[in-house]
Amino acid sequence: MAETVLKGPASYFPSIERKYGRPIADWRQVVRSGYPAKHMELVTLLKERGLGHGHANAVVAYTLAQDGLK
């Protein structure tokens, strides 16, 4: 079975899930609940819920890209 290699912001996801104890889907839902908002406003939203800056930035960047908003 081939191992999936995550690239870009998604490469942070395994460590985010381990560190904060919540699945990425939960964090992405928090981002979506903040729409419409600017990138850094969404980063702040995640930071207010306990994520570090770099992890919050990765989740926001990935979510915006996947949702076609970046």
PDB file of N, H, CA, C and O in Angstrom:
ATOM      1  N   MET A   1       0.842  -1.172   0.000  1.00  0.00           N
ATOM      2  CA  MET A   1       0.000   0.000   0.000  1.00  0.00           C
ATOM      3  C   MET A   1       0.892   1.241   0.000  1.00  0.00           C
ATOM      4  O   MET A   1       1.771   1.376   0.851  1.00  0.00           O
ATOM      5  N   ALA A   2       0.670   2.131  -0.937  1.00  0.00           N
ATOM      6  H   ALA A   2      -0.045   2.021  -1.628  1.00  0.00           H
ATOM      7  CA  ALA A   2       1.502   3.334  -1.069  1.00  0.00           C
ATOM      8  C   ALA A   2       1.123   4.367  -0.018  1.00  0.00           C
ATOM      9  O   ALA A   2      -0.054   4.574   0.279  1.00  0.00           O
ATOM     10  N   GLU A   3       2.128   5.001   0.530  1.00  0.00           N
ATOM     11  H   GLU A   3       3.084   4.834   0.289  1.00  0.00           H
ATOM     12  CA  GLU A   3       1.919   6.048   1.524  1.00  0.00           C
ATOM     13  C   GLU A   3       1.632   7.366   0.797  1.00  0.00           C
ATOM     14  O   GLU A   3       2.321   7.713  -0.163  1.00  0.00           O
ATOM     15  N   THR A   4       0.615   8.094   1.258  1.00  0.00           N
ATOM     16  H   THR A   4       0.056   7.811   2.037  1.00  0.00           H
ATOM     17  CA  THR A   4       0.289   9.376   0.672  1.00  0.00           C
ATOM     18  C   THR A   4       1.225  10.434   1.249  1.00  0.00           C
ATOM     19  O   THR A   4       1.356  10.561   2.466  1.00  0.00           O
ATOM     20  N   VAL A   5       1.870  11.186   0.372  1.00  0.00           N
ATOM     21  H   VAL A   5       1.763  11.082  -0.617  1.00  0.00           H
ATOM     22  CA  VAL A   5       2.773  12.245   0.801  1.00  0.00           C
ATOM     23  C   VAL A   5       2.034  13.569   0.672  1.00  0.00           C
ATOM     24  O   VAL A   5       1.650  13.977  -0.423  1.00  0.00           O
ATOM     25  N   LEU A   6       1.843  14.223   1.792  1.00  0.00           N
ATOM     26  H   LEU A   6       2.155  13.891   2.682  1.00  0.00           H
ATOM     27  CA  LEU A   6       1.173  15.513   1.791  1.00  0.00           C
ATOM     28  C   LEU A   6       2.171  16.599   1.442  1.00  0.00           C
ATOM     29  O   LEU A   6       3.320  16.566   1.884  1.00  0.00           O
ATOM     30  N   LYS A   7       1.728  17.562   0.646  1.00  0.00           N
ATOM     31  H   LYS A   7       0.795  17.589   0.287  1.00  0.00           H
ATOM     32  CA  LYS A   7       2.599  18.654   0.235  1.00  0.00           C
ATOM     33  C   LYS A   7       1.961  19.979   0.589  1.00  0.00           C
ATOM     34  O   LYS A   7       0.756  20.061   0.827  1.00  0.00           O
ATOM     35  N   GLY A   8       2.775  21.009   0.621  1.00  0.00           N
ATOM     36  H   GLY A   8       3.754  20.942   0.428  1.00  0.00           H
ATOM     37  CA  GLY A   8       2.277  22.352   0.906  1.00  0.00           C
ATOM     38  C   GLY A   8       1.689  22.450   2.302  1.00  0.00           C
ATOM     39  O   GLY A   8       2.152  21.771   3.219  1.00  0.00           O
ATOM     40  N   PRO A   9       0.670  23.292   2.475  1.00  0.00           N
ATOM     41  CA  PRO A   9       0.082  23.472   3.804  1.00  0.00           C
ATOM     42  C   PRO A   9      -0.419  22.170   4.420  1.00  0.00           C
ATOM     43  O   PRO A   9      -0.364  21.998   5.638  1.00  0.00           O
ATOM     44  N   ALA A  10      -0.904  21.256   3.589  1.00  0.00           N
ATOM     45  H   ALA A  10      -0.948  21.395   2.600  1.00  0.00           H
ATOM     46  CA  ALA A  10      -1.431  19.987   4.107  1.00  0.00           C
ATOM     47  C   ALA A  10      -0.361  19.155   4.810  1.00  0.00           C
ATOM     48  O   ALA A  10      -0.693  18.268   5.596  1.00  0.00           O
ATOM     49  N   SER A  11       0.914  19.425   4.543  1.00  0.00           N
ATOM     50  H   SER A  11       1.184  20.145   3.905  1.00  0.00           H
ATOM     51  CA  SER A  11       1.981  18.655   5.190  1.00  0.00           C
ATOM     52  C   SER A  11       1.991  18.877   6.701  1.00  0.00           C
ATOM     53  O   SER A  11       2.569  18.079   7.439  1.00  0.00           O
ATOM     54  N   TYR A  12       1.362  19.946   7.162  1.00  0.00           N
ATOM     55  H   TYR A  12       0.892  20.594   6.562  1.00  0.00           H
ATOM     56  CA  TYR A  12       1.273  20.234   8.600  1.00  0.00           C
ATOM     57  C   TYR A  12       0.138  19.471   9.287  1.00  0.00           C
ATOM     58  O   TYR A  12       0.120  19.372  10.514  1.00  0.00           O
ATOM     59  N   PHE A  13      -0.800  18.936   8.520  1.00  0.00           N
ATOM     60  H   PHE A  13      -0.785  19.017   7.523  1.00  0.00           H
ATOM     61  CA  PHE A  13      -2.020  18.383   9.105  1.00  0.00           C
ATOM     62  C   PHE A  13      -1.799  17.278  10.136  1.00  0.00           C
ATOM     63  O   PHE A  13      -2.431  17.317  11.191  1.00  0.00           O
ATOM     64  N   PRO A  14      -0.932  16.295   9.881  1.00  0.00           N
ATOM     65  CA  PRO A  14      -0.735  15.264  10.909  1.00  0.00           C
ATOM     66  C   PRO A  14      -0.254  15.843  12.248  1.00  0.00           C
ATOM     67  O   PRO A  14      -0.724  15.427  13.307  1.00  0.00           O
ATOM     68  N   SER A  15       0.678  16.799  12.201  1.00  0.00           N
ATOM     69  H   SER A  15       1.060  17.137  11.341  1.00  0.00           H
ATOM     70  CA  SER A  15       1.170  17.367  13.458  1.00  0.00           C
ATOM     71  C   SER A  15       0.122  18.253  14.118  1.00  0.00           C
ATOM     72  O   SER A  15       0.068  18.328  15.346  1.00  0.00           O
ATOM     73  N   ILE A  16      -0.710  18.925  13.328  1.00  0.00           N
ATOM     74  H   ILE A  16      -0.666  18.864  12.331  1.00  0.00           H
ATOM     75  CA  ILE A  16      -1.793  19.748  13.900  1.00  0.00           C
ATOM     76  C   ILE A  16      -2.776  18.845  14.634  1.00  0.00           C
ATOM     77  O   ILE A  16      -3.186  19.154  15.753  1.00  0.00           O
ATOM     78  N   GLU A  17      -3.151  17.746  14.021  1.00  0.00           N
ATOM     79  H   GLU A  17      -2.818  17.495  13.112  1.00  0.00           H
ATOM     80  CA  GLU A  17      -4.094  16.825  14.660  1.00  0.00           C
ATOM     81  C   GLU A  17      -3.522  16.244  15.945  1.00  0.00           C
ATOM     82  O   GLU A  17      -4.229  16.129  16.946  1.00  0.00           O
ATOM     83  N   ARG A  18      -2.236  15.876  15.922  1.00  0.00           N
ATOM     84  H   ARG A  18      -1.661  15.970  15.109  1.00  0.00           H
ATOM     85  CA  ARG A  18      -1.609  15.335  17.138  1.00  0.00           C
ATOM     86  C   ARG A  18      -1.534  16.386  18.235  1.00  0.00           C
ATOM     87  O   ARG A  18      -1.875  16.113  19.386  1.00  0.00           O
ATOM     88  N   LYS A  19      -1.089  17.588  17.882  1.00  0.00           N
ATOM     89  H   LYS A  19      -0.812  17.810  16.947  1.00  0.00           H
ATOM     90  CA  LYS A  19      -0.851  18.619  18.882  1.00  0.00           C
ATOM     91  C   LYS A  19      -2.135  19.132  19.524  1.00  0.00           C
ATOM     92  O   LYS A  19      -2.182  19.348  20.735  1.00  0.00           O
ATOM     93  N   TYR A  20      -3.180  19.330  18.713  1.00  0.00           N
ATOM     94  H   TYR A  20      -3.141  19.155  17.729  1.00  0.00           H
ATOM     95  CA  TYR A  20      -4.396  19.969  19.218  1.00  0.00           C
ATOM     96  C   TYR A  20      -5.540  18.999  19.476  1.00  0.00           C
ATOM     97  O   TYR A  20      -6.565  19.390  20.034  1.00  0.00           O
ATOM     98  N   GLY A  21      -5.380  17.740  19.078  1.00  0.00           N
ATOM     99  H   GLY A  21      -4.548  17.422  18.624  1.00  0.00           H
ATOM    100  CA  GLY A  21      -6.358  16.708  19.403  1.00  0.00           C
ATOM    101  C   GLY A  21      -7.686  16.811  18.671  1.00  0.00           C
ATOM    102  O   GLY A  21      -8.681  16.231  19.107  1.00  0.00           O
ATOM    103  N   ARG A  22      -7.713  17.537  17.572  1.00  0.00           N
ATOM    104  H   ARG A  22      -6.905  18.007  17.218  1.00  0.00           H
ATOM    105  CA  ARG A  22      -8.939  17.656  16.775  1.00  0.00           C
ATOM    106  C   ARG A  22      -8.597  17.376  15.323  1.00  0.00           C
ATOM    107  O   ARG A  22      -7.504  17.706  14.864  1.00  0.00           O
ATOM    108  N   PRO A  23      -9.532  16.765  14.593  1.00  0.00           N
ATOM    109  CA  PRO A  23      -9.269  16.510  13.178  1.00  0.00           C
ATOM    110  C   PRO A  23      -9.237  17.810  12.373  1.00  0.00           C
ATOM    111  O   PRO A  23      -9.858  18.802  12.751  1.00  0.00           O
ATOM    112  N   ILE A  24      -8.517  17.789  11.276  1.00  0.00           N
ATOM    113  H   ILE A  24      -8.012  16.982  10.969  1.00  0.00           H
ATOM    114  CA  ILE A  24      -8.409  18.957  10.402  1.00  0.00           C
ATOM    115  C   ILE A  24      -9.791  19.409   9.940  1.00  0.00           C
ATOM    116  O   ILE A  24     -10.032  20.607   9.795  1.00  0.00           O
ATOM    117  N   ALA A  25     -10.689  18.476   9.712  1.00  0.00           N
ATOM    118  H   ALA A  25     -10.493  17.503   9.830  1.00  0.00           H
ATOM    119  CA  ALA A  25     -12.042  18.845   9.264  1.00  0.00           C
ATOM    120  C   ALA A  25     -12.695  19.831  10.237  1.00  0.00           C
ATOM    121  O   ALA A  25     -13.412  20.737   9.813  1.00  0.00           O
ATOM    122  N   ASP A  26     -12.451  19.659  11.532  1.00  0.00           N
ATOM    123  H   ASP A  26     -11.868  18.923  11.877  1.00  0.00           H
ATOM    124  CA  ASP A  26     -13.004  20.586  12.531  1.00  0.00           C
ATOM    125  C   ASP A  26     -12.438  21.988  12.346  1.00  0.00           C
ATOM    126  O   ASP A  26     -13.178  22.972  12.377  1.00  0.00           O
ATOM    127  N   TRP A  27     -11.129  22.075  12.154  1.00  0.00           N
ATOM    128  H   TRP A  27     -10.529  21.276  12.129  1.00  0.00           H
ATOM    129  CA  TRP A  27     -10.484  23.382  11.995  1.00  0.00           C
ATOM    130  C   TRP A  27     -10.923  24.040  10.696  1.00  0.00           C
ATOM    131  O   TRP A  27     -11.121  25.254  10.643  1.00  0.00           O
ATOM    132  N   ARG A  28     -11.073  23.237   9.647  1.00  0.00           N
ATOM    133  H   ARG A  28     -10.912  22.251   9.690  1.00  0.00           H
ATOM    134  CA  ARG A  28     -11.525  23.792   8.367  1.00  0.00           C
ATOM    135  C   ARG A  28     -12.949  24.323   8.483  1.00  0.00           C
ATOM    136  O   ARG A  28     -13.298  25.311   7.837  1.00  0.00           O
ATOM    137  N   GLN A  29     -13.767  23.678   9.296  1.00  0.00           N
ATOM    138  H   GLN A  29     -13.484  22.875   9.821  1.00  0.00           H
ATOM    139  CA  GLN A  29     -15.133  24.157   9.502  1.00  0.00           C
ATOM    140  C   GLN A  29     -15.126  25.498  10.234  1.00  0.00           C
ATOM    141  O   GLN A  29     -15.947  26.367   9.944  1.00  0.00           O
ATOM    142  N   VAL A  30     -14.210  25.666  11.173  1.00  0.00           N
ATOM    143  H   VAL A  30     -13.543  24.960  11.408  1.00  0.00           H
ATOM    144  CA  VAL A  30     -14.072  26.959  11.857  1.00  0.00           C
ATOM    145  C   VAL A  30     -13.719  28.044  10.838  1.00  0.00           C
ATOM    146  O   VAL A  30     -14.268  29.145  10.882  1.00  0.00           O
ATOM    147  N   VAL A  31     -12.805  27.729   9.928  1.00  0.00           N
ATOM    148  H   VAL A  31     -12.359  26.834   9.893  1.00  0.00           H
ATOM    149  CA  VAL A  31     -12.437  28.693   8.885  1.00  0.00           C
ATOM    150  C   VAL A  31     -13.669  29.054   8.064  1.00  0.00           C
ATOM    151  O   VAL A  31     -13.945  30.232   7.838  1.00  0.00           O
ATOM    152  N   ARG A  32     -14.400  28.057   7.622  1.00  0.00           N
ATOM    153  H   ARG A  32     -14.176  27.100   7.806  1.00  0.00           H
ATOM    154  CA  ARG A  32     -15.576  28.305   6.779  1.00  0.00           C
ATOM    155  C   ARG A  32     -16.652  29.091   7.525  1.00  0.00           C
ATOM    156  O   ARG A  32     -17.397  29.857   6.914  1.00  0.00           O
ATOM    157  N   SER A  33     -16.737  28.907   8.826  1.00  0.00           N
ATOM    158  H   SER A  33     -16.132  28.284   9.322  1.00  0.00           H
ATOM    159  CA  SER A  33     -17.725  29.659   9.606  1.00  0.00           C
ATOM    160  C   SER A  33     -17.399  31.147   9.645  1.00  0.00           C
ATOM    161  O   SER A  33     -18.258  31.973   9.953  1.00  0.00           O
ATOM    162  N   GLY A  34     -16.143  31.481   9.330  1.00  0.00           N
ATOM    163  H   GLY A  34     -15.445  30.810   9.081  1.00  0.00           H
ATOM    164  CA  GLY A  34     -15.709  32.877   9.326  1.00  0.00           C
ATOM    165  C   GLY A  34     -15.861  33.570   7.988  1.00  0.00           C
ATOM    166  O   GLY A  34     -15.586  34.765   7.883  1.00  0.00           O
ATOM    167  N   TYR A  35     -16.298  32.844   6.950  1.00  0.00           N
ATOM    168  H   TYR A  35     -16.522  31.873   7.036  1.00  0.00           H
ATOM    169  CA  TYR A  35     -16.489  33.458   5.631  1.00  0.00           C
ATOM    170  C   TYR A  35     -17.629  34.465   5.695  1.00  0.00           C
ATOM    171  O   TYR A  35     -18.568  34.261   6.464  1.00  0.00           O
ATOM    172  N   PRO A  36     -17.585  35.528   4.927  1.00  0.00           N
ATOM    173  CA  PRO A  36     -16.433  35.997   4.172  1.00  0.00           C
ATOM    174  C   PRO A  36     -15.492  36.778   5.085  1.00  0.00           C
ATOM    175  O   PRO A  36     -15.935  37.570   5.918  1.00  0.00           O
ATOM    176  N   ALA A  37     -14.245  36.557   4.927  1.00  0.00           N
ATOM    177  H   ALA A  37     -13.885  35.914   4.250  1.00  0.00           H
ATOM    178  CA  ALA A  37     -13.235  37.264   5.712  1.00  0.00           C
ATOM    179  C   ALA A  37     -11.912  37.183   4.965  1.00  0.00           C
ATOM    180  O   ALA A  37     -11.727  36.332   4.095  1.00  0.00           O
ATOM    181  N   LYS A  38     -11.018  38.057   5.307  1.00  0.00           N
ATOM    182  H   LYS A  38     -11.169  38.748   6.014  1.00  0.00           H
ATOM    183  CA  LYS A  38      -9.685  38.043   4.725  1.00  0.00           C
ATOM    184  C   LYS A  38      -8.849  36.946   5.377  1.00  0.00           C
ATOM    185  O   LYS A  38      -9.146  36.478   6.477  1.00  0.00           O
ATOM    186  N   HIS A  39      -7.798  36.551   4.665  1.00  0.00           N
ATOM    187  H   HIS A  39      -7.557  36.931   3.771  1.00  0.00           H
ATOM    188  CA  HIS A  39      -6.917  35.477   5.120  1.00  0.00           C
ATOM    189  C   HIS A  39      -6.480  35.682   6.578  1.00  0.00           C
ATOM    190  O   HIS A  39      -6.651  34.788   7.407  1.00  0.00           O
ATOM    191  N   MET A  40      -5.930  36.834   6.884  1.00  0.00           N
ATOM    192  H   MET A  40      -5.791  37.560   6.210  1.00  0.00           H
ATOM    193  CA  MET A  40      -5.394  37.051   8.232  1.00  0.00           C
ATOM    194  C   MET A  40      -6.496  37.127   9.287  1.00  0.00           C
ATOM    195  O   MET A  40      -6.251  36.807  10.450  1.00  0.00           O
ATOM    196  N   GLU A  41      -7.680  37.537   8.913  1.00  0.00           N
ATOM    197  H   GLU A  41      -7.879  37.797   7.968  1.00  0.00           H
ATOM    198  CA  GLU A  41      -8.804  37.510   9.861  1.00  0.00           C
ATOM    199  C   GLU A  41      -9.149  36.062  10.216  1.00  0.00           C
ATOM    200  O   GLU A  41      -9.476  35.757  11.363  1.00  0.00           O
ATOM    201  N   LEU A  42      -9.073  35.187   9.237  1.00  0.00           N
ATOM    202  H   LEU A  42      -8.807  35.435   8.305  1.00  0.00           H
ATOM    203  CA  LEU A  42      -9.336  33.766   9.487  1.00  0.00           C
ATOM    204  C   LEU A  42      -8.223  33.126  10.307  1.00  0.00           C
ATOM    205  O   LEU A  42      -8.486  32.261  11.143  1.00  0.00           O
ATOM    206  N   VAL A  43      -6.984  33.543  10.074  1.00  0.00           N
ATOM    207  H   VAL A  43      -6.770  34.245   9.395  1.00  0.00           H
ATOM    208  CA  VAL A  43      -5.868  33.062  10.892  1.00  0.00           C
ATOM    209  C   VAL A  43      -6.100  33.473  12.350  1.00  0.00           C
ATOM    210  O   VAL A  43      -5.920  32.668  13.263  1.00  0.00           O
ATOM    211  N   THR A  44      -6.493  34.711  12.555  1.00  0.00           N
ATOM    212  H   THR A  44      -6.638  35.365  11.813  1.00  0.00           H
ATOM    213  CA  THR A  44      -6.771  35.198  13.911  1.00  0.00           C
ATOM    214  C   THR A  44      -7.888  34.398  14.562  1.00  0.00           C
ATOM    215  O   THR A  44      -7.822  34.089  15.752  1.00  0.00           O
ATOM    216  N   LEU A  45      -8.906  34.063  13.793  1.00  0.00           N
ATOM    217  H   LEU A  45      -8.960  34.314  12.826  1.00  0.00           H
ATOM    218  CA  LEU A  45     -10.020  33.267  14.301  1.00  0.00           C
ATOM    219  C   LEU A  45      -9.526  31.926  14.846  1.00  0.00           C
ATOM    220  O   LEU A  45      -9.939  31.497  15.923  1.00  0.00           O
ATOM    221  N   LEU A  46      -8.646  31.272  14.098  1.00  0.00           N
ATOM    222  H   LEU A  46      -8.310  31.620  13.223  1.00  0.00           H
ATOM    223  CA  LEU A  46      -8.101  29.988  14.561  1.00  0.00           C
ATOM    224  C   LEU A  46      -7.170  30.170  15.757  1.00  0.00           C
ATOM    225  O   LEU A  46      -7.171  29.355  16.679  1.00  0.00           O
ATOM    226  N   LYS A  47      -6.386  31.228  15.740  1.00  0.00           N
ATOM    227  H   LYS A  47      -6.386  31.891  14.991  1.00  0.00           H
ATOM    228  CA  LYS A  47      -5.482  31.482  16.868  1.00  0.00           C
ATOM    229  C   LYS A  47      -6.268  31.727  18.149  1.00  0.00           C
ATOM    230  O   LYS A  47      -5.833  31.323  19.228  1.00  0.00           O
ATOM    231  N   GLU A  48      -7.416  32.380  18.046  1.00  0.00           N
ATOM    232  H   GLU A  48      -7.769  32.709  17.170  1.00  0.00           H
ATOM    233  CA  GLU A  48      -8.270  32.615  19.215  1.00  0.00           C
ATOM    234  C   GLU A  48      -8.808  31.308  19.781  1.00  0.00           C
ATOM    235  O   GLU A  48      -9.216  31.250  20.941  1.00  0.00           O
ATOM    236  N   ARG A  49      -8.809  30.268  18.970  1.00  0.00           N
ATOM    237  H   ARG A  49      -8.478  30.315  18.027  1.00  0.00           H
ATOM    238  CA  ARG A  49      -9.285  28.955  19.406  1.00  0.00           C
ATOM    239  C   ARG A  49      -8.136  28.021  19.775  1.00  0.00           C
ATOM    240  O   ARG A  49      -8.342  26.831  20.013  1.00  0.00           O
ATOM    241  N   GLY A  50      -6.909  28.579  19.819  1.00  0.00           N
ATOM    242  H   GLY A  50      -6.741  29.546  19.625  1.00  0.00           H
ATOM    243  CA  GLY A  50      -5.795  27.820  20.356  1.00  0.00           C
ATOM    244  C   GLY A  50      -4.708  27.377  19.400  1.00  0.00           C
ATOM    245  O   GLY A  50      -3.679  26.874  19.851  1.00  0.00           O
ATOM    246  N   LEU A  51      -4.891  27.541  18.094  1.00  0.00           N
ATOM    247  H   LEU A  51      -5.727  27.949  17.728  1.00  0.00           H
ATOM    248  CA  LEU A  51      -3.836  27.143  17.159  1.00  0.00           C
ATOM    249  C   LEU A  51      -2.711  28.158  17.164  1.00  0.00           C
ATOM    250  O   LEU A  51      -2.933  29.348  17.385  1.00  0.00           O
ATOM    251  N   GLY A  52      -1.502  27.677  16.919  1.00  0.00           N
ATOM    252  H   GLY A  52      -1.322  26.710  16.740  1.00  0.00           H
ATOM    253  CA  GLY A  52      -0.368  28.562  16.735  1.00  0.00           C
ATOM    254  C   GLY A  52      -0.465  29.246  15.379  1.00  0.00           C
ATOM    255  O   GLY A  52      -1.225  28.809  14.514  1.00  0.00           O
ATOM    256  N   HIS A  53       0.291  30.304  15.194  1.00  0.00           N
ATOM    257  H   HIS A  53       0.908  30.658  15.896  1.00  0.00           H
ATOM    258  CA  HIS A  53       0.201  31.101  13.980  1.00  0.00           C
ATOM    259  C   HIS A  53       0.488  30.289  12.705  1.00  0.00           C
ATOM    260  O   HIS A  53      -0.287  30.344  11.750  1.00  0.00           O
ATOM    261  N   GLY A  54       1.578  29.550  12.691  1.00  0.00           N
ATOM    262  H   GLY A  54       2.207  29.506  13.466  1.00  0.00           H
ATOM    263  CA  GLY A  54       1.941  28.783  11.499  1.00  0.00           C
ATOM    264  C   GLY A  54       0.917  27.717  11.156  1.00  0.00           C
ATOM    265  O   GLY A  54       0.586  27.527   9.985  1.00  0.00           O
ATOM    266  N   HIS A  55       0.416  27.024  12.158  1.00  0.00           N
ATOM    267  H   HIS A  55       0.686  27.178  13.108  1.00  0.00           H
ATOM    268  CA  HIS A  55      -0.598  26.002  11.922  1.00  0.00           C
ATOM    269  C   HIS A  55      -1.893  26.636  11.432  1.00  0.00           C
ATOM    270  O   HIS A  55      -2.528  26.120  10.512  1.00  0.00           O
ATOM    271  N   ALA A  56      -2.283  27.744  12.037  1.00  0.00           N
ATOM    272  H   ALA A  56      -1.767  28.163  12.784  1.00  0.00           H
ATOM    273  CA  ALA A  56      -3.502  28.442  11.611  1.00  0.00           C
ATOM    274  C   ALA A  56      -3.362  28.900  10.161  1.00  0.00           C
ATOM    275  O   ALA A  56      -4.292  28.751   9.369  1.00  0.00           O
ATOM    276  N   ASN A  57      -2.216  29.449   9.820  1.00  0.00           N
ATOM    277  H   ASN A  57      -1.461  29.569  10.464  1.00  0.00           H
ATOM    278  CA  ASN A  57      -1.971  29.917   8.464  1.00  0.00           C
ATOM    279  C   ASN A  57      -2.070  28.766   7.462  1.00  0.00           C
ATOM    280  O   ASN A  57      -2.638  28.938   6.384  1.00  0.00           O
ATOM    281  N   ALA A  58      -1.535  27.611   7.799  1.00  0.00           N
ATOM    282  H   ALA A  58      -1.074  27.471   8.675  1.00  0.00           H
ATOM    283  CA  ALA A  58      -1.588  26.447   6.909  1.00  0.00           C
ATOM    284  C   ALA A  58      -3.019  25.989   6.680  1.00  0.00           C
ATOM    285  O   ALA A  58      -3.400  25.693   5.548  1.00  0.00           O
ATOM    286  N   VAL A  59      -3.815  25.926   7.738  1.00  0.00           N
ATOM    287  H   VAL A  59      -3.505  26.166   8.659  1.00  0.00           H
ATOM    288  CA  VAL A  59      -5.207  25.492   7.611  1.00  0.00           C
ATOM    289  C   VAL A  59      -5.998  26.489   6.761  1.00  0.00           C
ATOM    290  O   VAL A  59      -6.774  26.087   5.894  1.00  0.00           O
ATOM    291  N   VAL A  60      -5.804  27.771   7.006  1.00  0.00           N
ATOM    292  H   VAL A  60      -5.173  28.098   7.710  1.00  0.00           H
ATOM    293  CA  VAL A  60      -6.515  28.795   6.232  1.00  0.00           C
ATOM    294  C   VAL A  60      -6.104  28.739   4.761  1.00  0.00           C
ATOM    295  O   VAL A  60      -6.966  28.739   3.883  1.00  0.00           O
ATOM    296  N   ALA A  61      -4.819  28.692   4.484  1.00  0.00           N
ATOM    297  H   ALA A  61      -4.118  28.692   5.197  1.00  0.00           H
ATOM    298  CA  ALA A  61      -4.346  28.670   3.103  1.00  0.00           C
ATOM    299  C   ALA A  61      -4.911  27.465   2.351  1.00  0.00           C
ATOM    300  O   ALA A  61      -5.374  27.599   1.219  1.00  0.00           O
ATOM    301  N   TYR A  62      -4.872  26.313   2.970  1.00  0.00           N
ATOM    302  H   TYR A  62      -4.496  26.204   3.889  1.00  0.00           H
ATOM    303  CA  TYR A  62      -5.381  25.098   2.336  1.00  0.00           C
ATOM    304  C   TYR A  62      -6.885  25.187   2.099  1.00  0.00           C
ATOM    305  O   TYR A  62      -7.366  24.855   1.016  1.00  0.00           O
ATOM    306  N   THR A  63      -7.622  25.631   3.101  1.00  0.00           N
ATOM    307  H   THR A  63      -7.231  25.900   3.981  1.00  0.00           H
ATOM    308  CA  THR A  63      -9.079  25.702   3.004  1.00  0.00           C
ATOM    309  C   THR A  63      -9.503  26.692   1.933  1.00  0.00           C
ATOM    310  O   THR A  63     -10.384  26.397   1.125  1.00  0.00           O
ATOM    311  N   LEU A  64      -8.884  27.860   1.923  1.00  0.00           N
ATOM    312  H   LEU A  64      -8.169  28.099   2.579  1.00  0.00           H
ATOM    313  CA  LEU A  64      -9.224  28.857   0.906  1.00  0.00           C
ATOM    314  C   LEU A  64      -8.934  28.324  -0.506  1.00  0.00           C
ATOM    315  O   LEU A  64      -9.731  28.514  -1.424  1.00  0.00           O
ATOM    316  N   ALA A  65      -7.801  27.664  -0.662  1.00  0.00           N
ATOM    317  H   ALA A  65      -7.154  27.509   0.084  1.00  0.00           H
ATOM    318  CA  ALA A  65      -7.447  27.110  -1.975  1.00  0.00           C
ATOM    319  C   ALA A  65      -8.433  26.034  -2.402  1.00  0.00           C
ATOM    320  O   ALA A  65      -8.876  26.016  -3.551  1.00  0.00           O
ATOM    321  N   GLN A  66      -8.780  25.137  -1.482  1.00  0.00           N
ATOM    322  H   GLN A  66      -8.421  25.152  -0.549  1.00  0.00           H
ATOM    323  CA  GLN A  66      -9.702  24.063  -1.807  1.00  0.00           C
ATOM    324  C   GLN A  66     -11.101  24.592  -2.119  1.00  0.00           C
ATOM    325  O   GLN A  66     -11.821  24.004  -2.926  1.00  0.00           O
ATOM    326  N   ASP A  67     -11.481  25.681  -1.492  1.00  0.00           N
ATOM    327  H   ASP A  67     -10.896  26.159  -0.836  1.00  0.00           H
ATOM    328  CA  ASP A  67     -12.800  26.271  -1.712  1.00  0.00           C
ATOM    329  C   ASP A  67     -12.816  27.256  -2.873  1.00  0.00           C
ATOM    330  O   ASP A  67     -13.839  27.882  -3.152  1.00  0.00           O
ATOM    331  N   GLY A  68     -11.679  27.391  -3.546  1.00  0.00           N
ATOM    332  H   GLY A  68     -10.848  26.883  -3.319  1.00  0.00           H
ATOM    333  CA  GLY A  68     -11.584  28.271  -4.707  1.00  0.00           C
ATOM    334  C   GLY A  68     -11.642  29.747  -4.363  1.00  0.00           C
ATOM    335  O   GLY A  68     -12.061  30.561  -5.186  1.00  0.00           O
ATOM    336  N   LEU A  69     -11.227  30.096  -3.164  1.00  0.00           N
ATOM    337  H   LEU A  69     -10.887  29.434  -2.496  1.00  0.00           H
ATOM    338  CA  LEU A  69     -11.292  31.477  -2.708  1.00  0.00           C
ATOM    339  C   LEU A  69      -9.925  32.141  -2.665  1.00  0.00           C
ATOM    340  O   LEU A  69      -9.807  33.288  -2.235  1.00  0.00           O
ATOM    341  N   LYS A  70      -8.906  31.443  -3.101  1.00  0.00           N
ATOM    342  H   LYS A  70      -9.002  30.511  -3.451  1.00  0.00           H
ATOM    343  CA  LYS A  70      -7.555  32.024  -3.072  1.00  0.00           C
ATOM    344  C   LYS A  70      -7.018  32.096  -4.454  1.00  0.00           C
ATOM    345  O   LYS A  70      -5.893  32.553  -4.656  1.00  0.00           O
TER     346      LYS A  70
END
